[in-house]
Amino acid sequence: MRLTDDLELVDGLPVMHIRSLNALACADMHLGYEGVMADRGSFIPKINLKQIKSTLRAAVSKTGAANIIVDGDIKNEFAEVHVEEFNEFRELMHFLKEELHIKRLFLVKGNHDNFIDRLRPALDFELYGQEATIGDYIFFHGEELPKSKARKILVMGHLHPAIAVYNKTGVKEKLPCFLSGKMNDGRSIVVLPAMNGFAGGVNVNRDDPSDIAPVFSKMLDVDGMRAYCFGEGETFDFGKVGQLRQL
C-alpha cells in the first residue's frame, strides 16, 4: 500500500519500503526478549527472532531492498547487553548478509539500546544517536523530538501502535498498525509498528492522545492520523484515529 510515491507499506508486514533509499524501515525488534523474560521467571516460546527473519525475508523478496533501517530498540534489556541479545543480534546480522545480501544496516538508538555501542566491533552496523537524517527522512525512536528542523518526513517507532477491537463476547484483540499524519509545523510523520509480536503498546483508538504520544501532545493531532493495520498478507486503511475512537 502506497503512502506516497516514495513510501510503501509492505502488504501484510510491519515494514515500510523507502524506494529512494532502497531500504526497509522497521522498529522495535527487542531481540533477546524471551531470554530476558526467562531470567525474570516468565517463560515464553522462543519465536521472536524466527518471526523477524521470516518477515524480513518476505519484505526483501517483495521489494528487492538492499538496506535496512531499524528505528530503535533492536535489543530489549535496559541495564546491560544480555547474552541472548548478543547471540540473536549476531545471528540476525549473519542472516541479513549471507541470506538476504543486505548491504547496510542503519540502527538509530532507542531507549532499550543502552550499551549497544560495544557490539559494533564484532558486528558490522551503522549506529546513530537519538536521530539520523538519511535522504529526505529524519529517523528518531520517539522518546524525544528530533532536534533537526529540516523540512523532511519524520519516521519514528517506540509507541508500538495498535487498534483495539472487541468481539461479541467482549474479548479484546489488538491489531498492530502504522500511523501516518502531520505535525503542527506541517511536516509529515509515520509511526512504525513493533516488529516484536510480544511487545505491548498503545491502543490508539482507546487510550488518551496525551498518553499515546506525550512528547508530541502539543505538536501532533493524533486523532487526525490514519491507521493502517496489517495481517494475513494484506494491509488495510482503517481511517482516522478520531473516527475509530467514536466507534
PyMOL commands that set and color helices and strands:
alter all, ss='L'
color gray80, all
select helices_A, chain A and resi 19-21+33-39+48-63+83-99+116-119+209-212+214-216+222-224+241-246
alter helices_A, ss='H'
color red, helices_A
select strands_A, chain A and resi 7-9+16-18+23-26+67-70+104-108+126-128+131-134+137-140+153-156+162-166+172-182+188-191+226-231+234-240
alter strands_A, ss='S'
color yellow, strands_A
deselect
rebuild
show_as cartoon
